[in-house]
Amino acid sequence: MRALMFLVSGIFFMENLDGTVIATALPSMAASFGVAPVDLNIGISAYLLALGVFIPISGWVADRLGARTVLASAIGVFTLASVLCGLSQGLGVFVVTRVLQGMGGAMMVPVGRLVVLRATPKDRLISILTTLTWPGLIAPVLGPPVGGFITTYASWRWIFYMNLPLGLLALAVALSIVPDTRSGGARPFDGRGFLLTGLAVLALMYGVELVSRADSGWQAVAVLLASGAVLLLLALRHLRRAAAPMLDLAVLRVPTFAVAVRGGSLFRAAISAVPFLLPLMFQVGFGMDAFRSGLLVLAVFAGNLLMKTVTTPILRRFGFRPTLLCNGVLIVVSLLACALLSAGTPVAVTVAVLFFGGLTRSMQFTTLSTLAFADIQQPSMSAANTLFSTITQLTMGVGIALGAIAIRLGRLWADAAGWQAVPAVDFKLAFVLVSLVALAALFDAAGLERSAGSNLR
């Protein structure tokens, strides 16, 4: 069990690291591809989008082909795609290889996490999920300094080449320890649900991506968003009526799971925008090099680690609802504090602000991930895990797009107010807008009963 947990945590770390590791390398990559740095957010979004599209079928594939077979194959695809990303010579090819990489990643973590969840008793769920969620917190923060170091002292291409030895090691371990479990009575494949859901996600996410780009036309954006909304309604209608839907929406009737999905999605989107915004603000707005900006972001990583040591005692002492509300307010404060940073801010103050943000980010992420499964019974664990994994990855992709959109809106806001002379004003206003998204999530958490999740305490 322990070896399996280390493997799942490791591949979760590798998957999430590749979601943001290119953040500090964006200016260098943009120069290689001949595009603007902000336009390269599609490289991050494409990866996360592929995860969101293909995660829903991970449970069905694992039941049919076996957990070990699927996991090993996914690691192989992910590793190969990483090498191809490093070899890319243009933005179009890079986006395609990132999609392939995301397809491999979509099968890695959900299958491994499902095996662990099925074997975990309720009284150990907080500690187990704390272990499984730390890579999702640390990787996006560790990504910028790692990417900055590699970009500054080598080439951005080595960001992807380094996955080769890690992937080969994970592949060998997976083949050795993962049981090849499968379900003899696996449900039939919901092709219509997969098609409708996939097309809806593609249309909506690409539409949001175009909103974040200054050169996109409003007609294309309107068509994509409208088409995505219609497809999503059709997909929801099908998933509610199908006998064996690809995504089982019945688990949304569990109040704690529903809050972790609804309000939690807003929090995750706001939180996911930060690793995209910070390195760009430090480099483009403040004129720092990639390595220095990455080192500063390490303060968030330190806050994540420290909070992990006290997360379980806090949850058991105060409960889920008070923790979500109080810590949610602190997240809003930490985002607004980022808006007050400038090139002249003392390093110690900048580090303190980022460290504080890391503390609150870690607490909220773990609390939401644990609350989601607090009242889920074992027969519904697979359906809940698949739905939660899908929505989590989609909201992370939305978070990256949210960061790019916030920068664009911040620039428009600054131009309208005549604040063009304020250094990095578009980034400052972007953090204000992201903080409002985090604030909106508090209203959903306020609807929880005070005893929510008490069976885990």
N, C-alpha and C positions, 0 to 999 in steps of 0.2 A: 504493500500500500504506500509506504513512504517513497520507494523508488518511483512508483507511478506518479505520485504527486510532484516529485522533483522534475520528472520528464514533462508533465503537463505544464508546470510553471515555466519550465525552460522554453518550450515551444510557444507558449503564450507571450513570453518576454520577446522572443525573436519576431513573432508576428506583429506585436505592437510597436517594437522598436522600428520596424521598417515603415510604420505608419507616419512617423515624425522625424526619423533620423535625417531626412533630406532638408529639414526646415532651415538649418543654418547654411546648407549648401546651395540654397535656391539662387542667390546672386551668381555664384560660380557656374551652376548648371545653366542658368539663363544666358550667360555669356557664351557658353558652348553651343547652345541651341539657337541663339540669336533672337530671344524673346525677352519680354519684361519679367522681372522676378515674380511679381504678383500673379502672372499668368500661369506660373508653374504650380500653383496650388491644385491644378487639375491632376498633377502627378500624384499628389497625396489623396485627393478625392477619388480618383479612379481606383486606387488600391482599396480604399475603404468601401467604395461602392460595390466592387466585385465581392468583397466579403459579405456585404448585406444581401446581395442577390443569391449567392450560392450556399450560405449557411443554412437556409431553411431545408435543403434536401440532405444535409449532412447526416441527420438521424436516420432517415430512410435508407440511405446508401450504406451506413454502418450496419443496420439490421439485416440488409440483404447480403452484403459482401464480407462482413466481419470487421470488428473494430481494428484489429492489427493490420489487416490488408489496407483498409481505408487510410489509417493514420500513416502507415509507411509510404503509401503512394502519394499522399498529400505532401509529406515532407520532401519527397523526391521532386515533385512538380514545383514546390516553393523554392527549393534550392536551385534548380535549373533556371527558373524564371529570374532569380536574383542575378545569376551570371549574365543572362541576356540583358537585364537592365543596365548593368555596367558596360556592356558592349554597345549600347544604343548611341546612334549618331544624330538623332533628331527627336523633336518633341513627340511627333506622331508615333514613332516606333517605341519610344520610351513609355508612352501611355498604354500601348498594347501589351508590352511586357509587364507593366505594373498590374494590368487586369489579370494576366495569367498568374502572376504572383499572388494576387488576391484570391483567385480560384483555389490555389493550393492551400493558402492560409485559412480559407473558409471551412475546410475539412479537418484541419489540425486540432484546433482548440475545442470546438463543441464536442467532438467525439471523445477526446481525452477527459474533458470535464464531466461529461455524462457518466462515464465509467466510475469516476471518483464519487459523484453525487449519489449514485445508486448504492454505493457501499458505505455511505456515511450516515450514522445515526443522528437524530435531531439534536441531541445534547452536544455534539461536536461540530455542528454546522457553522457556528460563528468562527471558530478557530480554523476550520478547514477552508472556508471561503475567504478568510483573511489571507491565508497563504496563497490561494489561487488568484486573488485579485491584485496582490502587490505587483506582479509583472505589468498589469494593465495601467498601474499608476506610475511605476518607476520608468518603464520603457519610453513613454512619450517625453519624459523630462530628461532622461539620460541621453535620448536620441540627439538633441541639439548639440551638447558638448562633444559627443562622439563624432557626429557629423562635422562639427566645426574643426576638431583636431585633425581629422582625416583630410578635410578640404584644404586646410591651411598648410599642412606639412606633406601631403601626398597628392591625391586627386580624388574628386568626389566619386569616381568610379569604384574606388576601393571600399566605399560604403556598402556596395552590393557584393563585391568579391569576398568580403569577410564572412558572408553567409555560407560559403562553400564548406569550410571545415566544420562549422557549427551544424550545418544541415546533415553532413555525413555522419557526425557523431550522434545526433538525435535519431537518425535513421537506424543506426546499429543498435541503439538502446531500445527503440520501439520494437524492432524485430525480436529482441531478446525477452522483454518483460511484459509487453501488452498482451492480454489474453485475446484470442481470436473469437470473441463472443459474437453471436448473431441471433436474431429472432426468427424462429422457424415459421411463425405466423405473421410475418411482416405485412403491413397494410399495403394495398396497391398504390402505385405511384400516382399522385394527383397532378397529372400533366397540365390540366387547365388552370389549377391554382398556381402552379409554378410559373406558367406563361403570363397570366394576368398580374401576379405579384411582381415578377421580374420586370415586365414592361412598365408597370406603374413606378417602380423604384427608379428605373433608368430615366424615364421621362421627368419625374420630379427632381431627381438629383442633378441631372444635366441642366434642367431649367434653372435650378438654384445656382449651379456653377456658372451659367451664362450671366445671371444677375450680378455675380461678383466681378465680371470682366467689363472693363470700360468700353471695349469695342463691340459689344454684343448689341443686336437690334432688339427693340422691345417686341416686335412681331413674333420673332422666333421664341422669345421667352414666354410670351403669352400662350402660344400654341402648345409648347412643351408642358407648361404648368397646368393648363386646362386639360390636356390629354391625360397627363398623369393623375389628375384629380378624378377624372371619369373612370380611368382604369382601376384606380384604387377603390372606388365605390363598387365597381363590378367584382373586384377581387374579394372585398369584404363580404359582399352578398354571397358569393360562391363559397367562401370559407365557412360561413354560418350554416349553409344548407348541405354541404357535401357530407357524405357518410364517412369518408376517411380523408379529411382535409390535410393539406401539406402543413398548414399552421393551425393548431387547435386554439381557437379564440375563447373556448369555454373557461380557460384558466384565468381570463380577465375578470371573471365573476368573483374571484378571491380578492377582497379589498386591499390587502397588503401588496399583492402582486400588481394590481391595477395602479396603485399609487407609485410603486417603484418603476412602472413603465411610463405613466403619463408625466407626472411632475419630475420623475427621475430623468426622463429624456431631455427636458429643458435644462436641468443641471448639467447633464453630461455634455450637451451641446455647448453650453457656456464654458465648461471646464476644458473641453477639447479645443476650443479656440485659442486658449492661452499659449500652448507650446508653438502654435503657428504665429501668433502676434508678437510674442516677446522677442524671438531672434530677429525678426524683420524690423521691429522698432529699434533694437539695439544697433543693428547694422545700417539699415537705410535711414532711420531717423537720427541716430546718435553718432553714426560714423565709425562704429567699432568693427574690428575684424571678426571673422567667423569664430575663431577659437576663443577670444575673450568673451564674446556674447554667449557662447556655449558654457563657459565656466560660470558665468553669473547665473545661468538657469539651473546650475547644479544646486543652488540654494533651495530650489523647489524640491529637488530630489532628497536633500537632507531632511526637509520638513516631512516628506512622505514617510521616510524611514523612521523618524522619531515617533510620529503619531501611531505607527503600527504597534509599538510596544504598549500603548495604553488604550487602543481602540476597544478591545474586548471588555476590560474593566469599566470603561465609560458606558458602553451599551448596556451592560448588566446592572449598572448602578442607576442610570437615569432613564433607560428605555429608548425606543426608536423615535417616537414622535417628538419629545423634547430635544433629542439630539439633532434630528433633522432640521427643526425650526431654528434653534440657537446657532447651530453650525452654519445653516444656510445664510443667516444674517451676516455671519463673519466672512463667508465667501464673498458676498456682495461688497463688504468693506474692503477685502483684499483686492478685488478687481478695481475698485475706485482708487485705491492706493497706487496701483500700477499706472493709472492715468496721471498721477501727480509726479511721476518720475521724469527726469530730464537728463541731458548729457552732463550737467553740472552737479547732479545729485551725488553725495559722497557714496563710495562703494559700500561702506558699512550699512548705510540706510537702505540702499537698493537690495543688498543681500537680506536684510531683516524683513523687508516687504515680501520678497520672494519666498523666504523661509516660512513666514506666516501663511502665505498663500498655499504652500505645500502642506502644511499641517491641516488646514481646513479642507483642502481638496481630497486628501487621503481619507479623512474621517467621513466625508459625505459619500465618497465612492464606495467604501466598504459597507457603510450603513445601508445604502440602497441595494447593493448586491446581495446582502444577507437578508434584508427584509423581503426581497422578491421571492425567496424560497421558504420563508418562515412558516407559512400555512399550507404549503403544497404537499400533498400526499404522494407516496412513492409511485402509485400507478400513473400519476399525472406529471411526474418529474421530467420525463423525456420531452413531453409537449411544452412544458414551462421553460425548460432549458433552451429548446430550439427557438421559441418565440422571443425569449429574453435576449439570447445571443444575437438574433437577427436585428432586433430593435436597437440594442446597444451599439452594434457596428454601424447601423445607419445613422444614429444620432452623432456618433463620432465623426462620420463623414459630413454631416450637416454642420458640425462644429467647425470644421476646417473651412467650409464654404461661408459659414457665419462670420468667421474672422476676416475673410477677404471682402465680404459684403460690408462689414462694419468699417473697414478701412475706406472703401469707396464712399459710403454714406458720410463718414467723418470728413472726407475731403470736400464733399458737396456742402456739408454743414459749415465747414470753415470758410469756404468761398462765399457762401451767402452771408455769413456774419462778419466777413472782412478780417479773419484771423490768419491769413496766409503767412504773416511774418512770424508767427509762433512756431518754433522748431518742433517738428514731429507732431503737429497738432492733429493730423488725421489719425495717427495711432492713439493719441490720448483720447480723442472722442470715440474711437472704436472700442476702447476699454469701457467707457461709460455705457455705450449701447449694449455690450455683452453683459455688463452688470445688471441691466434692466431685465434681460432674459433670465438670469439667475434669480432675480427678485420675484419674477412671475411664478417660478416653481414653488415658492413658499406657500402659495394659496392651496395647492393640492395637498401638500404635506400637512397643512393645518386641519384637513378633513379627517385625518386618521384618528382612531380611538386611542386614548392614552395607553391602553393595555395592548396595543398592536405589537405582535411579535413577542409577547411575554412568555410564550411556551419555550423560547430559546434561552431565556434568562434563568 
